[in-house]
Amino acid sequence: MVEGGKIANSEDTERLLDNDDGTEVQEMVMELSQEAKDMDVDGAMDQSIKSEDEEEVGLLSMSFKLKVLLIGLCTSYFFYYTAFSMIAPFFPDEAENHSVPEAVIGFIFSSYSFTAIVLSSLSGRIIPKIGARSGYLVGMFGAGFTTLAYGFLDKIDDEKTDLFIVMASVVRIFEAGFCILSINSSVAIIFNQYPRSVQGKVLGLTNMFFGAGLTSGPLVGGILFDVGGYGLPFYVVGAGILLTVPFSYWVVDKHIDTDRQEASMLKLFRKAPGITIPALVRVVTGIVHAFIMPILALYLTSQFMVESKTLQGLLFSILTVGYGVGSPVWGWLGDKPGLLRWSILGGILLVTIPVFLMGPCPWFHITPTLWLLGTSLFFTGAGVAVGVIIMVDIMEKAKSSGMEDNMALGAMVSGVYWCSYFIGTATGPIVGGLLYQIWGFGWTTTSVAFLCLLMCVMYSAFMARESVLEQHRAKYSDLEKNKREMRDMTTINEKVPLTKSYPQYTEE
C-alpha cells in the first residue's frame, strides 16, 4: 500500500471505493497515518545519525588520503609565502645596484597584492572552467618556475635599469598569479573534500603554515643569500615547490572536477549580500596585518634607538608568530557548533585591545617599552588569525542564502576571502605610512584600533540580524511543515467519500 513513501492508489483506491463497509477505509487511513509517522521518525533518526557521524569526524579520524592531502596543502602554503617574503632582506639592495628608485621598488613589492586582488575576483569563473585540481597543480608548477626565474635577475647588467624593472615586475606578477590560482583552487578542494566538522581546522592549519612561511621567509632568504649569493634562495625554494607537484598530483582526487558550473563574484554578492560584513572583517584584518610594515623600523630607530636589523627582524616576526599560533586555535573554535561567529567577534576584540596598547594610545599615558610593543604585536597577530574562519562564515552564509554547494561556490568564496585580504594588505601600508607621517606612531595605531572597534560594532549588529533571520526561517519552516501536513490530510479525505467512510451518518 505504501511504496517508497508514496500511496499505491490505483487498485487500492478502486477496492476502497467499492467496499460498502467503512471499517476497512478507517483501518487503511489509520495504517497510512501510522506508516507516515514511522517514516518521519526513521527519516529524523537517519538525519540525526548522519549529523552525529559528521560531528564525530576529526583530523585524526579522517582517511589516510585526506591526511596526506592536508600535508601537501600545508607544504605548498609554506613554500608560496616563503618565496613571497624571503626577498625582503636582499632584493632592495640588488635593485639599488641597478639604480632602481625606492618608489619603484615599492611598486614591485605591491604588484603581488594587486595581482592577487584581480585574480581572486575572477576565481569563480577561472577555477570551474579549468578545474580545481588542474588549477592547483598548474598554479604550483608555475609558481615553482617563476620563483626559479627570479633568481636570474642579478644576471642583468647594472646599467640596464629599465630591463631590470620590467623583468622584476613581470616575474613578480606571474608569480602572484600562479600562487593565487593554486591557493584559491586549494580552498575549493578543501570545501569539496573535507567534511564540515573539520573545515575550520584544516583552514587553520594551512594558514598556520602560511604564517610560518611569512615568518621564516626573511630568515631563510638571508641565510641562503649569505651562503650562495642572490640566486640560491630562489633555486632552493623554487625547487621545493616543484618537488611537491608529483606528490600533489597523486593525492588530489581526479574526480573532483565533475562540476564545471561557472559563477561570478558579483552574483555571489547579489544572491548573498550578507557576506559583505564578513568580507569587510577580512579587509580590516588585512589592514592590521600590514599597516605596521613601513613604519615599525622607523619607530624602533627613533623611539628605542634600535638599529640592529636582526633585532628589528625579530620584532617583525613576532606579529607573524602570533598569527601562526592563533590560526589553529581559531580553526578549532570555529568548528564548534554555535561558536563560529562568536569566535570571529572575539578575534576582532582581541585585535582591538593590543593595537590600542601598541602605540600606546596617547590617552592612556603609558610609557612605551619594547616588551609592551612585543607583547602587543604577538596578540595582534593572534587576533588577526581569526580571518582563517571568516571563509567558513562566508561559505555558510552563501549556502543559507540559497547558493548551490558546488565547485563554483567554493571558488567564489575563496576569491572573496583572498580578494578582501589583499585589499587590506595593499591599502594597509599606504594608510600606515600616511598617518605616521602626519600624526606619529601612537595616533596611527590608535586610529587603526578605532577602525577595529567600529568593525566590532558592525559585526555585532550583523550577528543580531542573522539571529533574528534564523528565528524567522525556523518559524517559516514550521508553518510550511504544518501546511504540508494539512494538504496531505485533505487529499486523503477527498479520496474517501463520506458515504463510504461513515455510512451510519448518511440518509437511507
C-alpha positions as CSV (number, residue, x, y, z in Angstrom):
1,M,0.0,0.0,0.0
2,V,2.9,2.3,0.6
3,E,5.8,2.0,-1.7
4,G,8.8,4.3,-1.2
5,G,6.8,6.7,0.9
6,K,4.0,7.0,-1.8
7,I,0.5,5.6,-1.8
8,A,-0.2,3.0,-4.4
9,N,-3.6,4.5,-5.1
10,S,-4.7,2.8,-8.3
11,E,-6.0,-0.7,-7.3
12,D,-6.3,0.1,-3.6
13,T,-8.4,3.2,-4.2
14,E,-10.9,1.3,-6.5
15,R,-11.2,-1.5,-4.0
16,L,-11.6,1.1,-1.2
17,L,-14.4,2.9,-3.0
18,D,-16.2,-0.3,-4.0
19,N,-16.3,-1.5,-0.4
20,D,-19.6,-0.8,1.3
21,D,-18.2,-1.3,4.8
22,G,-16.4,1.8,6.2
23,T,-14.3,-0.2,8.6
24,E,-11.7,-1.1,6.0
25,V,-11.5,2.6,5.0
26,Q,-10.9,3.7,8.5
27,E,-8.3,0.9,9.0
28,M,-6.5,2.0,5.8
29,V,-6.4,5.7,6.9
30,M,-5.1,4.7,10.3
31,E,-2.5,2.4,8.7
32,L,-1.3,5.2,6.3
33,S,-1.1,7.7,9.2
34,Q,1.0,5.3,11.3
35,E,3.3,4.5,8.4
36,A,3.8,8.2,7.7
37,K,4.7,8.8,11.3
38,D,7.1,5.8,11.2
39,M,8.7,7.2,8.0
40,D,9.1,10.7,9.6
41,V,10.7,9.1,12.7
42,D,13.0,7.0,10.6
43,G,14.0,10.0,8.5
44,A,14.7,12.1,11.6
45,M,16.7,9.2,13.0
46,D,18.7,8.9,9.8
47,Q,19.3,12.6,9.7
48,S,20.3,12.6,13.4
49,I,22.7,9.6,12.8
50,K,24.2,11.4,9.8
51,S,24.7,14.6,11.9
52,E,26.3,12.6,14.7
53,D,28.6,10.9,12.2
54,E,29.6,14.2,10.7
55,E,30.3,15.7,14.2
56,E,32.4,12.7,15.1
57,V,34.8,13.2,12.2
58,G,38.0,14.8,13.3
59,L,41.5,15.4,12.0
60,L,42.8,12.1,13.4
61,S,39.8,10.0,12.2
62,M,40.0,11.3,8.6
63,S,41.0,8.9,5.8
64,F,44.7,8.4,5.2
65,K,44.4,10.2,1.8
66,L,42.8,13.3,3.3
67,K,45.6,13.4,5.9
68,V,48.3,13.2,3.2
69,L,46.4,15.8,1.1
70,L,46.5,18.1,4.2
71,I,50.3,17.7,4.4
72,G,50.6,18.6,0.7
73,L,48.4,21.7,1.2
74,C,50.4,22.9,4.2
75,T,53.7,22.3,2.4
76,S,52.6,24.3,-0.6
77,Y,51.3,27.2,1.5
78,F,54.7,27.3,3.4
79,F,56.7,27.4,0.2
80,Y,54.5,30.0,-1.5
81,Y,54.8,32.5,1.3
82,T,58.4,31.8,2.0
83,A,59.0,32.8,-1.7
84,F,56.8,35.8,-1.1
85,S,58.6,37.2,1.9
86,M,62.2,36.0,1.6
87,I,63.2,38.8,-0.8
88,A,62.8,41.4,1.9
89,P,66.4,41.4,3.2
90,F,68.3,41.4,0.0
91,F,66.2,42.3,-3.1
92,P,66.2,46.1,-2.3
93,D,70.0,46.1,-2.3
94,E,70.0,44.3,-5.7
95,A,67.5,46.8,-7.1
96,E,69.6,49.7,-5.9
97,N,72.6,48.2,-7.6
98,H,70.6,48.5,-10.8
99,S,69.7,52.1,-9.9
100,V,66.0,51.4,-9.3
101,P,64.3,54.3,-7.4
102,E,62.8,53.4,-4.0
103,A,59.2,54.2,-5.2
104,V,59.6,51.7,-8.0
105,I,60.9,49.1,-5.6
106,G,57.8,49.6,-3.5
107,F,55.7,49.1,-6.7
108,I,57.4,45.8,-7.4
109,F,56.6,44.6,-3.9
110,S,53.0,45.8,-4.0
111,S,52.4,44.3,-7.5
112,Y,51.9,40.9,-5.8
113,S,48.9,42.2,-3.8
114,F,47.3,44.0,-6.7
115,T,47.6,40.9,-8.9
116,A,46.1,38.8,-6.2
117,I,43.1,41.2,-5.9
118,V,42.3,41.0,-9.6
119,L,42.7,37.2,-10.0
120,S,40.8,36.4,-6.7
121,S,37.9,38.4,-8.0
122,L,37.8,36.2,-11.2
123,S,38.4,32.9,-9.5
124,G,34.6,32.0,-9.7
125,R,35.0,31.9,-13.5
126,I,38.5,30.6,-13.9
127,I,38.6,27.7,-11.5
128,P,35.4,26.0,-12.6
129,K,36.5,26.3,-16.2
130,I,39.9,24.7,-15.8
131,G,39.0,22.6,-12.7
132,A,40.2,22.9,-9.1
133,R,42.7,20.1,-9.4
134,S,44.2,21.5,-12.6
135,G,44.3,25.0,-11.1
136,Y,46.0,23.7,-8.0
137,L,48.7,21.8,-10.0
138,V,49.2,24.3,-12.8
139,G,49.5,27.1,-10.2
140,M,52.0,25.1,-8.2
141,F,54.1,24.3,-11.3
142,G,54.0,28.0,-12.5
143,A,54.9,29.3,-9.0
144,G,57.9,27.0,-8.9
145,F,59.2,28.2,-12.3
146,T,58.6,31.9,-11.6
147,T,60.4,31.6,-8.3
148,L,63.4,30.0,-10.1
149,A,63.2,32.8,-12.7
150,Y,63.6,35.4,-10.1
151,G,67.0,34.0,-9.2
152,F,68.4,35.1,-12.6
153,L,67.6,38.8,-12.3
154,D,71.0,39.5,-11.0
155,K,72.4,38.4,-14.4
156,I,71.0,41.6,-15.9
157,D,73.7,44.3,-16.4
158,D,73.6,47.0,-13.7
159,E,73.3,49.7,-16.4
160,K,70.0,48.2,-17.8
161,T,67.8,49.7,-15.2
162,D,64.6,49.6,-17.3
163,L,65.0,46.0,-18.3
164,F,65.5,45.0,-14.6
165,I,62.4,46.9,-13.6
166,V,60.3,45.3,-16.3
167,M,61.6,41.8,-15.7
168,A,61.3,42.0,-11.9
169,S,57.7,43.4,-12.2
170,V,56.6,40.8,-14.8
171,V,58.0,37.8,-13.0
172,R,56.5,39.1,-9.7
173,I,53.1,39.5,-11.3
174,F,53.2,36.0,-12.8
175,E,54.5,34.5,-9.5
176,A,51.5,36.1,-7.7
177,G,49.1,34.9,-10.4
178,F,50.2,31.3,-10.2
179,C,50.3,31.3,-6.4
180,I,46.8,32.8,-6.1
181,L,45.4,30.3,-8.7
182,S,46.8,27.4,-6.7
183,I,45.6,28.8,-3.3
184,N,42.1,29.6,-4.5
185,S,41.9,26.1,-6.1
186,S,43.1,24.5,-2.9
187,V,40.3,26.2,-0.9
188,A,37.8,24.8,-3.4
189,I,39.3,21.4,-2.8
190,I,39.1,21.8,1.0
191,F,35.4,22.6,0.8
192,N,34.8,19.8,-1.6
193,Q,36.9,17.0,0.0
194,Y,36.8,17.7,3.8
195,P,33.6,17.3,6.0
196,R,32.2,20.4,7.5
197,S,33.3,19.3,11.0
198,V,37.0,19.8,10.2
199,Q,37.0,22.5,7.5
200,G,37.8,25.2,10.1
201,K,40.7,23.1,11.5
202,V,42.1,22.4,8.0
203,L,41.9,26.1,7.1
204,G,43.5,26.9,10.4
205,L,46.4,24.5,9.8
206,T,47.0,25.7,6.2
207,N,47.1,29.3,7.4
208,M,49.4,28.4,10.2
209,F,51.9,27.3,7.5
210,F,51.1,30.5,5.6
211,G,52.2,32.4,8.7
212,A,55.2,30.1,9.1
213,G,56.3,30.9,5.6
214,L,55.9,34.6,6.1
215,T,57.9,34.4,9.4
216,S,60.7,32.2,8.2
217,G,61.0,33.7,4.7
218,P,63.3,36.6,5.5
219,L,65.4,34.4,7.7
220,V,65.7,31.6,5.1
221,G,66.3,34.2,2.4
222,G,69.0,35.9,4.4
223,I,70.9,32.7,5.3
224,L,70.8,31.3,1.8
225,F,71.9,34.7,0.4
226,D,74.9,34.8,2.7
227,V,75.8,31.2,1.8
228,G,75.3,31.3,-2.0
229,G,74.5,34.8,-3.2
230,Y,71.4,36.3,-4.8
231,G,70.2,33.2,-6.8
232,L,70.5,30.4,-4.1
233,P,67.3,31.4,-2.1
234,F,65.2,31.2,-5.3
235,Y,66.8,28.0,-6.6
236,V,66.1,26.2,-3.2
237,V,62.6,27.4,-2.7
238,G,61.6,27.1,-6.4
239,A,62.9,23.5,-6.4
240,G,61.0,22.8,-3.2
241,I,57.7,24.0,-4.9
242,L,58.3,21.9,-8.0
243,L,59.1,18.8,-5.9
244,T,55.6,19.0,-4.4
245,V,53.9,18.8,-7.8
246,P,54.1,15.0,-8.3
247,F,53.1,14.4,-4.7
248,S,50.1,16.6,-5.1
249,Y,49.2,15.0,-8.4
250,W,48.8,11.7,-6.6
251,V,46.8,12.9,-3.5
252,V,44.2,15.2,-5.1
253,D,41.1,13.3,-6.2
254,K,40.9,13.1,-10.0
255,H,37.1,13.1,-9.9
256,I,36.8,16.4,-8.1
257,D,36.3,18.4,-11.3
258,T,33.0,16.9,-12.5
259,D,31.1,20.1,-11.7
260,R,32.2,22.9,-14.1
261,Q,29.5,25.4,-13.5
262,E,30.9,29.0,-13.6
263,A,29.8,31.9,-11.5
264,S,30.9,35.5,-10.8
265,M,31.7,37.2,-7.5
266,L,29.1,39.8,-8.4
267,K,26.5,37.0,-8.5
268,L,27.6,35.9,-5.0
269,F,27.2,39.3,-3.5
270,R,23.8,39.8,-5.3
271,K,22.5,36.4,-4.1
272,A,24.0,36.6,-0.6
273,P,24.5,40.3,0.3
274,G,25.1,39.2,3.9
275,I,28.6,38.2,3.1
276,T,29.6,41.8,2.9
277,I,30.2,42.2,6.6
278,P,32.4,39.1,7.0
279,A,34.3,40.3,3.9
280,L,34.9,43.7,5.5
281,V,36.2,42.0,8.6
282,R,38.8,40.3,6.4
283,V,39.7,43.6,4.8
284,V,40.3,45.1,8.3
285,T,42.4,42.2,9.5
286,G,44.5,42.6,6.3
287,I,45.0,46.3,7.1
288,V,46.0,45.5,10.7
289,H,48.4,42.8,9.4
290,A,50.2,45.2,7.0
291,F,49.9,48.8,8.2
292,I,52.9,48.4,10.5
293,M,55.3,47.2,7.8
294,P,56.6,50.5,6.6
295,I,56.7,52.3,10.0
296,L,57.8,49.8,12.6
297,A,61.5,50.0,11.7
298,L,61.4,53.8,11.7
299,Y,59.6,53.8,15.1
300,L,62.2,51.4,16.6
301,T,65.0,53.6,15.4
302,S,63.5,56.9,16.6
303,Q,61.9,55.7,19.9
304,F,64.2,53.0,21.2
305,M,67.4,53.6,19.1
306,V,67.2,50.0,17.8
307,E,69.3,50.0,14.6
308,S,70.2,46.3,14.5
309,K,68.5,44.7,11.5
310,T,68.5,41.4,13.4
311,L,66.5,42.8,16.3
312,Q,64.2,44.7,14.0
313,G,63.6,41.5,12.1
314,L,62.8,39.6,15.3
315,L,60.2,42.2,16.3
316,F,58.6,42.0,12.8
317,S,58.4,38.2,13.1
318,I,56.6,38.4,16.5
319,L,53.5,39.5,14.7
320,T,53.6,36.6,12.3
321,V,54.5,34.1,15.1
322,G,51.3,35.2,16.8
323,Y,49.4,34.7,13.6
324,G,50.8,31.1,13.3
325,V,49.9,30.3,16.9
326,G,46.4,31.7,16.6
327,S,45.4,30.1,13.3
328,P,44.8,26.5,14.5
329,V,43.2,27.8,17.7
330,W,40.6,29.8,15.8
331,G,40.1,26.9,13.4
332,W,39.4,24.6,16.3
333,L,36.9,27.1,17.9
334,G,35.2,27.8,14.6
335,D,34.3,24.1,14.1
336,K,32.5,24.0,17.4
337,P,28.7,24.2,16.9
338,G,27.4,27.7,17.5
339,L,30.8,29.3,18.1
340,L,31.8,30.3,14.6
341,R,30.5,33.9,14.7
342,W,31.3,34.4,18.4
343,S,34.8,33.3,17.7
344,I,35.1,35.9,14.9
345,L,33.7,38.7,17.2
346,G,36.2,37.6,19.9
347,G,39.0,37.7,17.4
348,I,38.2,41.3,16.4
349,L,38.1,42.3,20.1
350,L,41.5,40.5,20.6
351,V,42.9,42.7,17.8
352,T,41.5,45.9,19.1
353,I,43.0,45.8,22.6
354,P,46.7,45.2,21.7
355,V,46.6,47.7,18.8
356,F,45.5,50.4,21.3
357,L,48.4,49.3,23.5
358,M,50.9,49.0,20.7
359,G,51.4,52.8,20.4
360,P,50.4,53.1,23.1
361,C,47.3,55.3,22.8
362,P,48.3,58.8,23.9
363,W,45.2,58.9,26.1
364,F,46.4,56.1,28.3
365,H,49.6,58.0,29.4
366,I,51.6,54.7,29.3
367,T,55.3,54.9,28.8
368,P,56.3,53.0,25.5
369,T,58.5,50.0,26.2
370,L,59.9,47.2,24.0
371,W,58.2,44.4,26.0
372,L,54.9,46.2,25.7
373,L,55.4,46.6,21.9
374,G,56.4,42.9,21.5
375,T,53.5,41.6,23.6
376,S,51.1,43.8,21.6
377,L,52.5,42.6,18.3
378,F,52.1,38.9,19.3
379,F,48.5,39.3,20.4
380,T,47.7,41.4,17.4
381,G,48.9,38.6,15.2
382,A,46.9,36.0,17.1
383,G,43.8,38.1,16.8
384,V,44.3,38.8,13.1
385,A,44.5,35.0,12.6
386,V,40.7,34.8,13.2
387,G,40.5,35.6,9.5
388,V,41.0,31.9,8.7
389,I,37.5,31.1,9.8
390,I,35.9,34.1,8.1
391,M,36.0,31.9,5.0
392,V,33.7,29.4,6.7
393,D,31.4,32.1,7.7
394,I,31.1,33.4,4.2
395,M,30.5,29.9,2.9
396,E,27.8,29.2,5.4
397,K,26.1,32.5,4.7
398,A,26.2,31.8,1.0
399,K,24.6,28.4,1.3
400,S,21.9,29.6,3.7
401,S,21.0,32.3,1.1
402,G,20.2,29.5,-1.5
403,M,23.5,29.2,-3.3
404,E,24.2,25.7,-4.7
405,D,27.0,24.0,-2.8
406,N,29.4,23.2,-5.7
407,M,32.9,23.8,-7.0
408,A,32.0,27.3,-8.3
409,L,30.7,28.4,-4.9
410,G,34.0,27.2,-3.3
411,A,36.0,29.1,-5.8
412,M,33.9,32.3,-5.4
413,V,34.1,32.1,-1.6
414,S,37.9,31.7,-1.8
415,G,38.0,34.6,-4.2
416,V,36.1,36.9,-1.9
417,Y,38.2,35.9,1.1
418,W,41.6,36.4,-0.6
419,C,40.5,39.5,-2.5
420,S,39.4,41.1,0.7
421,Y,42.6,40.1,2.5
422,F,44.9,41.5,-0.3
423,I,42.8,44.7,-0.5
424,G,43.7,45.1,3.2
425,T,47.4,44.3,2.7
426,A,47.6,46.6,-0.3
427,T,46.0,49.6,1.5
428,G,47.4,49.0,5.0
429,P,51.0,50.1,4.3
430,I,49.7,53.2,2.4
431,V,47.4,54.1,5.3
432,G,50.1,53.4,7.9
433,G,52.7,55.4,6.1
434,L,50.5,58.5,5.6
435,L,49.2,58.5,9.2
436,Y,52.6,58.0,10.7
437,Q,54.0,61.0,8.6
438,I,51.1,63.2,9.9
439,W,50.4,62.0,13.5
440,G,53.3,59.7,14.6
441,F,53.2,56.1,15.7
442,G,50.9,56.4,18.8
443,W,48.0,58.1,17.0
444,T,48.5,55.8,13.9
445,T,48.0,52.7,16.0
446,T,45.1,54.4,17.8
447,S,43.3,55.2,14.5
448,V,43.6,51.6,13.4
449,A,42.3,50.4,16.8
450,F,39.3,52.6,16.3
451,L,38.7,51.0,12.9
452,C,38.8,47.6,14.6
453,L,36.4,48.9,17.3
454,L,34.0,50.1,14.5
455,M,34.2,46.6,12.9
456,C,33.3,45.1,16.3
457,V,30.1,47.1,16.4
458,M,29.2,46.3,12.8
459,Y,29.8,42.6,13.2
460,S,27.8,42.6,16.5
461,A,24.9,44.2,14.6
462,F,25.3,41.6,11.8
463,M,25.2,38.7,14.3
464,A,22.0,40.1,15.9
465,R,20.3,40.5,12.5
466,E,21.3,37.0,11.5
467,S,19.9,35.6,14.8
468,V,16.6,37.2,14.1
469,L,16.6,36.0,10.5
470,E,17.3,32.4,11.6
471,Q,14.4,32.5,14.1
472,H,12.1,33.7,11.3
473,R,13.4,30.9,9.0
474,A,12.7,28.4,11.7
475,K,9.1,29.7,12.2
476,Y,8.5,29.7,8.5
477,S,9.8,26.2,8.2
478,D,7.4,25.0,10.9
479,L,4.5,26.8,9.1
480,E,5.4,25.2,5.8
481,K,5.5,21.7,7.5
482,N,2.1,22.3,9.0
483,K,0.7,23.3,5.7
484,R,2.0,20.2,4.0
485,E,0.5,18.0,6.7
486,M,-2.9,19.7,6.3
487,R,-2.7,19.3,2.5
488,D,-1.9,15.6,2.9
489,M,-4.8,15.0,5.2
490,T,-7.1,17.0,2.9
491,T,-6.0,14.9,-0.1
492,I,-6.8,11.6,1.9
493,N,-10.2,12.9,2.9
494,E,-11.0,13.9,-0.7
495,K,-10.2,10.4,-1.9
496,V,-12.6,8.8,0.6
497,P,-16.3,9.7,0.1
498,L,-18.3,10.3,3.3
499,T,-20.8,7.7,2.2
500,K,-18.1,5.0,2.1
501,S,-16.3,6.0,5.3
502,Y,-19.2,6.7,7.6
503,P,-22.3,5.0,6.3
504,Q,-24.1,5.3,9.7
505,Y,-24.3,9.2,9.2
506,T,-25.9,9.1,5.8
507,E,-29.5,9.2,4.9
508,E,-31.1,6.0,3.7
